[in-house]
């Protein structure tokens, strides 16, 4: 009976997602932890343009992924963009395959809203590994195109520091209103996710900046990947203590771009009023947010190094990130208490988890985290290595 169910599920997924979807980074590898798998919904994508009249009509395109009703045979999106190349070369173009269908019909429901802020001089579509995956699980995900100055133009760095939190707050508030009025999202179930400079932006909006103009109602969860902010954020000694929503920080402890010790590790310690988690890739660096290097970014080391960590496989990072972000958002944005066991493991050091030989389970089984098995729940045997997950309750 279980085999029949597996066949029917495979057939259903083939109908929901167009052919060739396996090449998309939102489809996790075979060694990914349990919750990284795609959800049951097909995915649509569209692009909106928001205009902030209060800032000289600053234009902010937003790529929006959502649960969709997709016609059989509909062609999936191929994402295109550019990233700053090593001077004096011009920007490098890339493409990345997706599973989403452009402007597909929206599913009829009010979903949680997730707003994503990319890293400095990144491209929003490079987060398709996350945005498509979450949309398939019943989230509406909006990734902002911040139009940063080139990362090579140090003189304009303050411009990005100023604009980033304001962009995040403006987009989140605007989408809560417009998509809430359309019945596509529930504004009272909003999460913010930020990578690098985006991490600084979402931490500021979640309370660290202590600025009422940046306040966004309805925030229930906060995720940061390799968050920036140490040394320039100006939050003050108690800024992070103002964050009261649950928070998941993800970082590598060999991050030479934003520094682990003064960045994510210190942020975790200082956010004393948040129910918070810190997932650390031991030996990992800053490049944990953009997924595998796409076509066009594999010929020069500068381009390749936007994406690929020297130690960790990019696809492995994606699978682990998807697993934990899904568990966290389901737990705190959808109030799914069953996800708590994926976050509150029996041991903080993944490498110290044990799976006794006498414990039941096929070779590719996922750990139950019970019955003497202390391997982190949802991970496969011998595939939970090199990670640390800390948790601290609010004071």
N, C-alpha and C positions, 0 to 999 in steps of 0.2 A: 504493500500500500504506500509506503514511504517513497519507493522508487517511482511509482505512478505519479505521486504528488510532485516529485522533482522534475519529471518530464513535463507535466502540465505547467509548472512554474517557468521552466525554460522556454516553452512555447509562448507563454504569456509575455515574458520579458522580450522575446524576439519581436512580438507584435508591437509592444510599447515603444521599443527603441529601434531606430533605423539601422540598417546594415552598416557595418564598419565602425560601430560605436566602440568596439573593443580597443581601438587605437586612441581613444580619448582618455586623458589623464583622470577624468572623473570616474572612470571605470577602474577600480583598484585591481592590483595584481593578485595572483593566487595565494601569495603569502601574507596578504593584508589581514589585520585583525577583523573580527566578526562584524562590527558595526560600520566598517568602511563600505560595505556592499551598497549598491544602489537601492533606492526604495522602489515602491510599486508604481509611482506616477511617471508618465511621460513628461518631457520638459519643453517649455517654450522659452524663447528669448526675444526681447524687443529692446529698443533704445529710446530713451526719453531725453528731453533737454529741459533742464530747469534754469531759471534766470533769477538771480538774486538782485532785485532792484536796489536794495540798500547798499550794495557794493558796486556801484556804477554798472549795473546790469551784467555782473559776472555770470558767464554761461558755464553750466556744469552738466555735460552729458552724463547720463546714468544708464548703464546696461542692467536690464532687469530680467531675471530668470524666475520662472514660476511653474507650478504644476499645470499641465496642459492636457488637452484632448488632441491627439495627433492622428492625422489621416494615414492610413496604410501607404507605405512607399514614399512618404514625405522625406525630402532630402535634409540631412543634418547640417548644422552650421559649421563652416570653417572660419575660424577667427583669424583676423589679420591685424598687425600692428607694427610698431617700430620701437627700438630702444636705443639710447645714446651709445654710440660706439667709441672706441678709444680714439682720442684726437690724433691726427686731424681728419680721420675718416668720417663720412656722413653717417647718419643713423642707420642701423641694421634692421632690415625688414624680417618678419617671421610670419609663419602660419601655424595654426594649431587646430586639429580636428576636434569636433564636439559631438554631443548627442542631442543637443537642443535643436528645435525647429523654429526658424525665424517667424515671429508673429503668429504662432499657433494659437488656437482657441484656448482661452483660460478656463481652467477647471472651476466649477461653481462651488466656492467655499471661501471663508475668511481665514487666511493662514497667518501664522506668525511672520513678522517682518524682520529681516536680517540686513543690516547696512554694512557694507564692506569698504574699507579704506585702504588703498594699495600703498606700497612703499614709495620712497622718494624717486621720482622720475620713472616709475613703473607704468604698466598698462593694465587697465581693469580686466581685460579679457584673459590675462595670464592667470587669473584666479578661477578660470572655468573648472579646474580640478575640484574646487570647493563649491562654487556657486551652482553648477549643474547637479552635483551630488546631493546637496542640501535641497534643491528644488524637487528632486525626485522623491524626497522624504517628507514633503508637505510643508515647505518653507517658501516664501517669496523673498528673493535675495537681490539686493540692489548694490551694484559695485560702481563707485563714483570714479569718473575720469577727472583727476585733479588738475591736469595741465601744469605740472610743476616746471620750474626752470630746469635746464639740463644739469645733470649731476656734476658735470665738469665745471659749472659756473658757480664757484664758491661765493662770489660776491652777492648772489641772489638767494642764498640759503635762508636769510631772515624772512624773505617773502613767503617761502614755503612754510616756515614755522608759524607765521601769522595766519596764513590762509587755512591751514589744515583743519584745526578744530572748528573754525567757523563754517567751512565747507560741510563737515560731517553733521554739525548741528542743523544747518539749513536744509540739507537733503533729507535727513531723518524726519524733521518736522514737516517738510513739504509732502513727503510720501505718506506719512501718517494721515495727513489730511486728505490728499487726493485719492490714494488707494483705499483709504478707509471709507471715504464717501462712495467709492465704486463697489465696496463690499469684497475687495480682493484680500485685504489684510485686516487683522485685528490690531489697532494701534496700541492697545494695552499689553501686547505681547511683542516687544521689540528687543532685538539684540544688536550689539555693535561688535564688529570684528575688524581688527587693524593689524597690518604687518609693517614693522619697522617704523617709518614716519607715521604711517597709519595707526600704529599702536600708540604713539604719542597723542595723535588726534583723538582717538576714542577714549583714552584715559582722561584726557582733558574734559571731554564732553560728559563723561560719566561722573564728574565731580572734582577731579584733581585740580582743575583750573579755578575753582571757587568763583565762577562767573555766571550769574543768573541768566545772562543773555545766551549762554551756550546750553542751557538746561533743556533736555528733551524728556517729555513725560513718557511713561510706559516702558522705560528700559528695565528689563528683567534679567539680563545676562550680558557679560562682557568677555570677549576673547581677544588676546593679543598674541602675536607671533613675533619673536625677536623685537620687542618694543623699544623704540628710541625714546629719548627724553632726558636721560641723565646728562647733566651739564648744561642744558639749554632750556629746559621746559619752564622754569620759573614758577613751579607749583608751590614752592615754599616747603618748610620742614614738615608741615602737617597736611599738605595737599592730598596725598594719596589716602590719608585716613578719612577723607570726606567721601570716598567711594563706598557705598553701602550695598551694591548689588553683587551677586555671585560673580566670580571672575576666574577664568582659566588663562594662565600665562604659559606659553610654550616657547622654549628657547634652547639653544645649544650652549654648552659651557665653554666653548672655544670661539666665541663670537668676537671677532676683532673689529667689527664695524660699530656696534653700539655698546659692547662690553657687557658680559654676563653679570659680573659681580656687582657693578654699580647700576646695572639696568634691571633685568627681570628678577634677579635674586633679591635685590634691594627693594624693588617695587612690591614683591611678594611680602617681604617683612614689614613694609611701611603701611600697607593697605589693611590696617588692623580691624577695620569695621566691615570688611568683606568676607564672605564665606568663599575662600579662595584655594585654588590649586596651582601648582607649578610643575609642569612636565618638562623634564630636561633630557635632551639628546646628549649623552656623554661623548665628548670628542667632536660634537657637531658645531658648525659655525653659523653664520648669518643667513645662509642661503636655504632657508626652510619654508619659504612662502610662495614660490613661483612654480613649483612642480618641475618636471623634466625639461631639459632644453629642447625647444621645438625646432622644426625645420628652419634653417636660416641662421641659427644661433650656435652651430656646432663646429664652425671652421676656424674661429679665432678664440684664443683663451679668454680674452676680455668678455666677449659675447657669452661664451660657455659659462663663465663664472658668475653671471647674473643668476644662474639656476642651480648648478651642480656643486654639492658639497664634496670636499676632498675625501671624507671618510664615509659618509652615509649615502646610500643609493637614494636618488631623488624620488623614485617610485615607492621606495620603502618609507621614506618620510611622509609622502602623501597618504599612504595607507594608514599609518599610525595617527597622523593628524586628523584624518576623516573619522577614524574610530572614536577618538576622544572628543572631538568637537561635536559629533553626533550625540554621544552619551551626555555631554554637558548641556547642549541646547535642548535635547529631549527632556532632560531632568528639570531644568530651570525655566525653560520657555514654554514647554508643553505640560509641565507638572507630572511627568512620567516617573513615578517613584521607583519603578523597576530598573531604571538606569543607574541608580545609586551604586549598585554593586560593581559596576564597571569603573567607577571613580574611586571607591573606597576599598582598594585592594588590601590583601593581608600583609603584604610587605612593600615598603617604599622603593626598594631596589629591585628592579625587574629581574636582574641576573641571579638573585637569591631565591626566586620562586622555584618550587619543586613540583615535579609530576612523577610520583612513584611508578615504577614499572608495573606494579600490580593494579594500578588504577585503570578503570575501563576507558575505552576510547579508541577510535580508528586513528590511523597515522596522521590524517589531516583534521582531526577533531579540534574544536575550540575548547579551551579550558573552562570548566564550570566554576573554578575558584572555590570549590567545596570538597568535602570528603577526603581531606589530606592533600588535595591539589592546591598549591599556593602560587602556581603560575598565574599571572594576571588574567582575570576573566576575559574571555573573548580572544585570547592569543593562542596560537598553535604551539604544539610541543617544540621546544628548542628555537622558538621564534620570538621570544620575549627577552631580548638581551640589550644591555647598554642604555637603559632608561631609568629615570628616577621620577617618582610622582609623590610630591609633598602636598599635604592638605592642612589648612589652618582655619579654625572656626572664628567667627567674629568675636571680638572681646565684649 
